[in-house]
Amino acid sequence: MAGPAGSAQAASPQRATIATAPVAATTSTSRAARQKKKAAYAVNYAAKQIGDPYRYGGSGPGSWDCSGLVGASWRKAGVKLPRTSQQMYRSVKKKVSWKGAVKGDLLFFYGGRTHVGIYAGHGYMIHAPSSGKRVKKIKLTSYYKRNFNGGVRPGL
């Protein structure tokens, strides 16, 4: 008598093979992937400037103001931004919220968007704070959340 229950030979399991064709990346997917790489490059460049002094109007190398640091970081990643924080905010189309920020996004502060930093991920930002201080990576505290006035995602 043949069959799985009473046979001396166990039936071998059958495996189905499904052929799949490669799926082409959509334009938006590949654009997002390129933006993510550029953002990582910009953040890494900004991180290398930690410890450099703040200088009003400074656009490096060696000393920076907030928009000079952010602009140079993104320029090294292949994205040209305007010189001032207000111009940066206006020129970048993709706006982001506080909660929606991802690595590389620009975060703007105060009523006139007079300060900008680059989001480094995990609740941290790299920025050139003010006269007499140095470029640093800081934890985004409630102070910054209260003074947040918009964000943008360059490189899309």
VOGUFI-484227 format. One record per residue: x, y, z of N, C-alpha, C in turn; residue number from 1; chain. Coordinates in steps of 0.001 Angstrom, whole numbers. Example, Ala and Ser with C-alpha at 12.3 -4.5 7.8 and 13.67 -1.06 7.14 Angstrom:
2
13190 -5690 7800 12300 -4500 7800 13200 -3300 7800 1 A;
12850 -2250 7080 13670 -1060 7140 12900 30 7870 2 A;
//
This chain:
156
839 -1176 0 0 0 0 885 1240 0 1 A;
628 2147 -906 1436 3347 -1004 746 4490 -298 2 A;
1514 5416 183 954 6587 847 1863 7034 1962 3 A;
1756 8264 2397 2647 8798 3401 2495 8127 4759 4 A;
1293 7765 5137 1111 7253 6488 1637 5846 6645 5 A;
1414 4999 5672 1779 3617 5869 2914 3144 5004 6 A;
3596 4006 4317 4628 3540 3402 5989 3530 4056 7 A;
6831 2699 3494 8193 2638 3973 8978 3827 3419 8 A;
8519 4339 2287 9188 5500 1704 8396 6755 2050 9 A;
9064 7708 2635 8391 8971 2943 8359 9817 1680 10 A;
7277 10464 1478 7158 11332 307 8085 12533 480 11 A;
8787 12869 -564 9685 14031 -458 8862 15307 -638 12 A;
9168 16314 157 8402 17560 40 8684 18220 -1306 13 A;
7670 18819 -1843 7827 19488 -3124 8033 20980 -2881 14 A;
8942 21534 -3620 9244 22960 -3471 8844 23686 -4745 15 A;
8179 24776 -4556 7788 25589 -5704 8839 26670 -5920 16 A;
9181 26898 -7138 10116 27962 -7478 9336 29038 -8214 17 A;
9474 30240 -7717 8770 31364 -8332 9814 32284 -8940 18 A;
9691 32513 -10202 10616 33417 -10882 10127 34846 -10709 19 A;
11056 35720 -10375 10689 37129 -10248 11575 37953 -11157 20 A;
11004 38968 -11714 11756 39884 -12566 12234 41044 -11707 21 A;
13405 41579 -12002 13858 42737 -11226 12897 43904 -11417 22 A;
12719 44657 -10349 11829 45809 -10390 12688 47055 -10488 23 A;
12408 47864 -11454 13167 49106 -11620 12799 50072 -10504 24 A;
13799 50767 -9976 13543 51754 -8932 12753 52909 -9535 25 A;
11828 53403 -8771 11072 54556 -9253 11947 55791 -9138 26 A;
11599 56805 -9858 12368 58042 -9811 12397 58599 -8403 27 A;
11258 58580 -7714 11224 59139 -6369 12055 58308 -5399 28 A;
12087 56980 -5583 12886 56132 -4708 14366 56414 -4913 29 A;
14802 56481 -6146 16217 56731 -6394 16606 58152 -5982 30 A;
15715 59107 -6154 15980 60482 -5719 16122 60519 -4204 31 A;
15245 59814 -3493 15320 59772 -2030 16614 59112 -1567 32 A;
17030 58069 -2265 18283 57387 -1904 19476 58311 -2124 33 A;
19472 59059 -3224 20560 60015 -3480 20570 61111 -2423 34 A;
19374 61592 -2054 19290 62642 -1042 19836 62141 284 35 A;
19520 60909 635 19980 60337 1903 21509 60254 1936 36 A;
22121 59864 823 23593 59806 748 24195 61201 879 37 A;
23595 62166 193 24088 63537 276 23952 64079 1695 38 A;
22825 63772 2337 22596 64227 3707 23653 63660 4648 39 A;
23960 62382 4505 24983 61752 5352 26339 62418 5119 40 A;
26645 62730 3867 27908 63385 3544 27957 64775 4185 41 A;
26851 65524 4084 26790 66872 4659 26970 66825 6172 42 A;
26308 65891 6838 26430 65770 8296 27863 65398 8676 43 A;
28462 64476 7938 29846 64082 8227 30807 65256 8055 44 A;
30585 66058 7023 31439 67234 6821 31262 68211 7987 45 A;
30025 68471 8370 29766 69382 9493 30431 68867 10767 46 A;
30372 67559 10985 30967 66966 12192 32481 67181 12227 47 A;
33114 67207 11069 34567 67432 11020 34938 68866 11401 48 A;
33957 69765 11415 34225 71162 11768 34016 71420 13260 49 A;
33563 70417 14000 33333 70590 15441 34626 71064 16096 50 A;
34493 72120 16890 35651 72711 17559 36159 73973 16886 51 A;
35788 74189 15604 36178 75425 14922 35445 76601 15564 52 A;
36058 77787 15589 35405 78938 16216 34283 79525 15360 53 A;
33334 80156 16054 32286 80925 15396 32887 82260 14978 54 A;
32524 82710 13783 32862 84059 13334 31712 84554 12483 55 A;
31137 85701 12847 30028 86257 12085 30465 86439 10636 56 A;
29688 85916 9702 30017 85985 8284 30990 84903 7842 57 A;
31404 84051 8776 32389 83015 8462 31802 81897 7618 58 A;
32511 81570 6548 32063 80457 5711 33193 79460 5489 59 A;
34128 79419 6445 35188 78430 6464 36270 78697 5440 60 A;
37235 77842 5372 37466 76832 6403 38083 77462 7649 61 A;
37855 76839 8750 38473 77265 9999 37612 78087 10918 62 A;
36663 78849 10393 35715 79577 11245 34399 79720 10484 63 A;
33318 79744 11251 31992 79630 10644 30961 80463 11380 64 A;
29949 80914 10655 28695 81284 11301 27715 80165 10961 65 A;
26500 80254 11479 25577 79113 11357 25261 78769 9906 66 A;
24924 79770 9103 24556 79475 7715 25777 79138 6863 67 A;
26935 79686 7216 28163 79339 6507 28511 77870 6677 68 A;
28350 77360 7899 28622 75944 8183 27660 75036 7428 69 A;
26377 75342 7515 25353 74528 6857 25524 74572 5334 70 A;
25751 75767 4802 25925 75909 3359 27137 75150 2842 71 A;
28260 75245 3551 29479 74546 3131 29296 73036 3219 72 A;
28605 72582 4248 28384 71140 4429 27584 70566 3270 73 A;
26517 71245 2889 25701 70764 1773 26397 70980 428 74 A;
27197 72043 317 27940 72267 -927 28932 71122 -1157 75 A;
29589 70663 -89 30509 69522 -198 29766 68267 -642 76 A;
28470 68210 -350 27642 67064 -759 27047 67267 -2152 77 A;
27367 68399 -2784 26903 68639 -4148 25630 69450 -4272 78 A;
25205 70097 -3178 23970 70895 -3203 24310 72334 -2825 79 A;
24010 73256 -3720 24288 74669 -3456 23079 75303 -2776 80 A;
23345 75980 -1663 22305 76691 -921 22655 78176 -884 81 A;
21652 79050 -727 21937 80481 -575 22748 80750 702 82 A;
23219 81960 877 24133 82283 1973 23462 82431 3339 83 A;
22289 83029 3421 21710 83293 4746 20655 82256 5129 84 A;
20413 82161 6427 19430 81179 6907 18034 81469 6360 85 A;
17655 82743 6302 16328 83088 5771 16208 82685 4301 86 A;
17248 82940 3510 17235 82567 2092 17204 81049 1929 87 A;
17916 80344 2799 17916 78877 2738 16504 78343 2935 88 A;
15829 78863 3959 14476 78382 4251 13550 78620 3061 89 A;
13619 79819 2500 12733 80159 1378 13050 79358 115 90 A;
14311 79043 -121 14691 78428 -1399 14464 76919 -1467 91 A;
14458 76243 -321 14291 74783 -330 12801 74462 -253 92 A;
12312 73726 -1234 10864 73478 -1359 10318 72524 -300 93 A;
11062 71469 27 10556 70432 939 10675 70904 2383 94 A;
9538 71247 2984 9497 71683 4380 9287 70466 5280 95 A;
9865 70503 6473 9726 69391 7417 9357 69914 8800 96 A;
8677 69070 9550 8277 69416 10910 9369 69006 11892 97 A;
9207 69419 13130 10125 69028 14202 10189 67507 14297 98 A;
9026 66869 14338 8977 65405 14472 9370 64685 13188 99 A;
9254 65350 12055 9552 64715 10779 11002 64855 10329 100 A;
11832 65506 11141 13221 65754 10748 14019 64457 10662 101 A;
14854 64370 9631 15774 63246 9455 17184 63809 9268 102 A;
18158 62927 9383 19566 63302 9277 19806 64152 8027 103 A;
20432 65303 8241 20747 66205 7140 19782 67359 6967 104 A;
18590 67270 7558 17624 68364 7437 18168 69620 8110 105 A;
17741 70765 7613 18116 72036 8216 17017 72456 9172 106 A;
17398 72818 10384 16449 73252 11406 16672 74733 11667 107 A;
15583 75495 11651 15653 76945 11802 15020 77358 13123 108 A;
15577 78429 13700 15147 78853 15024 14920 80358 15074 109 A;
14046 80740 15993 13706 82124 16318 12791 82721 15255 110 A;
12148 83831 15632 11109 84437 14807 11502 84712 13370 111 A;
12687 85244 13162 13108 85583 11803 13935 84502 11136 112 A;
13906 83296 11717 14744 82188 11210 16196 82657 11098 113 A;
16665 83251 12183 18003 83837 12207 19087 82846 12606 114 A;
18720 81635 12931 19719 80612 13262 19342 79304 12574 115 A;
20367 78583 12088 20145 77306 11417 21208 76318 11872 116 A;
20789 75068 11978 21707 73971 12262 21355 72800 11369 117 A;
22217 71801 11363 21985 70611 10543 21677 69444 11477 118 A;
20526 68815 11245 20101 67709 12102 21031 66523 11888 119 A;
21587 66010 12991 22560 64918 12929 21927 63565 13224 120 A;
20625 63556 13513 19938 62307 13837 19921 62054 15332 121 A;
19010 61207 15764 18896 60767 17159 18769 61922 18152 122 A;
18122 63020 17730 17883 64137 18641 19049 65101 18796 123 A;
20006 65075 17870 21177 65955 17941 21259 66859 16719 124 A;
21929 67988 16909 22135 68959 15842 23579 69450 15901 125 A;
24153 69725 14736 25471 70358 14661 25234 71790 14214 126 A;
25849 72732 14945 25657 74140 14585 26828 74988 15059 127 A;
26900 76181 14506 27839 77207 14953 27001 78176 15780 128 A;
27080 78083 17121 26099 78761 17975 26119 80289 17973 129 A;
27208 80907 18369 27237 82363 18472 28658 82815 18771 130 A;
28842 84117 18764 30147 84715 18985 30788 84208 20278 131 A;
32069 83901 20206 32797 83415 21372 32656 81920 21608 132 A;
31856 81249 20796 31649 79807 20968 32217 79063 19767 133 A;
32158 77750 19843 32716 76906 18790 31640 76002 18205 134 A;
31880 75537 16981 30968 74584 16346 30854 73379 17265 135 A;
29613 72938 17492 29416 71789 18373 28198 70973 17986 136 A;
28183 69763 18506 27032 68871 18353 26303 68902 19682 137 A;
25014 69218 19617 24240 69362 20851 22984 68501 20811 138 A;
22497 68184 21993 21203 67520 22147 20133 68592 21968 139 A;
19116 68290 21185 18026 69247 20976 17093 69207 22181 140 A;
17243 70171 23046 16474 70252 24286 15141 70964 24042 141 A;
14364 71078 25108 13073 71770 25015 13261 73238 24618 142 A;
14393 73830 24963 14679 75204 24545 14623 75318 23019 143 A;
15271 74396 22341 15281 74429 20876 13907 74104 20306 144 A;
13204 73197 20942 11853 72871 20464 10944 74102 20552 145 A;
11043 74842 21655 10234 76057 21837 10565 77118 20784 146 A;
11816 77187 20391 12264 78225 19460 12345 77764 18006 147 A;
11929 76534 17749 11942 75980 16392 10991 76768 15498 148 A;
11462 77114 14300 10636 77888 13371 10704 77312 11952 149 A;
10697 75994 11872 10626 75346 10568 11878 74569 10213 150 A;
11690 73645 9287 12798 72837 8799 12638 72581 7315 151 A;
13749 72254 6662 13729 71938 5234 14637 70747 4955 152 A;
14380 70087 3840 15177 68933 3401 15834 69257 2057 153 A;
17091 69684 2080 17789 69982 822 18108 68717 31 154 A;
18441 68906 -1214 18966 67813 -2017 17960 66933 -2709 155 A;
16683 67296 -2671 15674 66485 -3370 15501 66957 -4794 156 A;
//
